[in-house]
Amino acid sequence: MSELKVQPTETQFDLFAELENYDHEQIVYCQDKATGLKALIAIHNTILGPGLGGTRFWHYTDEKAAVNDVLRLSRGMTFKASLAGLNLGGAKAVIIGDHKKIKNESLMRKFGRFVENLSGKYITAEDVGTTTKDMEYVKMETDHVVGLPESMGGGGDPSPVTAYGVYVGMKASAKHVWGSDNLAGKTVSVQGIGKVGGHLLEMLHKDGVKLYISDINDEVLQNYAKQFDCIVVPKEDIVGLNVDIFAPCALGAVLNTENIGKLKASIVCGAANNQLEDENVHGPMLLEKGIAYAPDFLVNAGGLINVYSEWVGYNREIAMSATEKIYDTLLNIYHKSANESKHTQLAATELAQKRVADILKVHSTY
């Protein structure tokens, strides 16, 4: 039998170096020829509990992009659960492909089999490109799934709770910057009007906020513009708009070296994950520019809080009450940032890591 040889390339991807860089426990490659399933499950940290994180269905440019996304997302879930005080670890999954073309029952059920094989170390839920209906299919193969419809005893769509967390994050940021959390008369630009963005618009509109919106879907834009009296802005102009608050609610890595220089907003607070292209570079840039940045893994934690409530026994009121605590946690992070002269992303990360380290000490005594 001939030996299989891997041909080296100039930019060969070092997976173990990436795992070490993000301090991950495990990454699982899932492949099924019959259904066309190609998926990755990344488990970042399970010290606080099983890793819970949604399954993103996305058409990535290449495998490296998918790996990078699932590693960053799962790491963010660890921090998100920790800051929210949940007994959960961090994990995430991505399914590679165009969900509009290849997603079906058999593929989602096969993915459910891979989740089941992890024996509870990973609990999945919906995310970009997946729905509560998809979680019904996954449920047919494993009990390690949340984000189920209310008809099955689940919490249904978590996006209203996620939006509420971003909303209270905006109010806390306003309190920090202007001394009052009253948003009436403020201007807010929202980039990406998906389910979370739509609920956020409704909350801000009720508060008397002047709204600017952009999205790749023009029909969605026009509908929301009429419903909440929003001004539609070309997507290439939304980041640099002269507003009080910029809310990234689309995909990640939206803030980079080039466009941070264009920011005119006093606050950045949105629902998107991993908003900073490089947190070690762009977190300090925002601090130096005097922009209050609400760490995404804190303010978008409402969805995780909601599905955690489902996992332990669902109660929407309890989930909303727990999400409201984001307000005080964010003010604490702004205080820590100012006192220690460090950017808010780092301040939040350190708080999240401290809880994980403290619980690790408890476990090590057994």
ABEGO torsion letter per residue (X at the ends): XBBBBBBBBAABBBAAAAAAAAGBABBBBBBBAAAGBBBBBBBABAAAEBBBBBBBBBBBABAAAAAAAAAAAAAAAAAAAAAAGBBBBBBBBBBBEBAAAABBAAAAAAAAAAAAAAGGABBBBBBBGBBAAAAAAAAAABABBBGBBAAAGBAEBAAAAAAAAAAAAAAAAAAAAAGBABABGBBBBBBEBBAAAAAAAAAAAAAGBBBBBBBABAAAAAAAAAAAGBBBBBAAAAAABBBABBBBABBBGABBAAAAAABABABBBBABBGABABAAAAAAAAAAAGBBBBBAAAAAAAAAAAAAAAAAGBBAAAAAAAAAAAAAAAAAAAAAAAAAGBBAAAAAAAAAAAAAAAAAAAAAAX
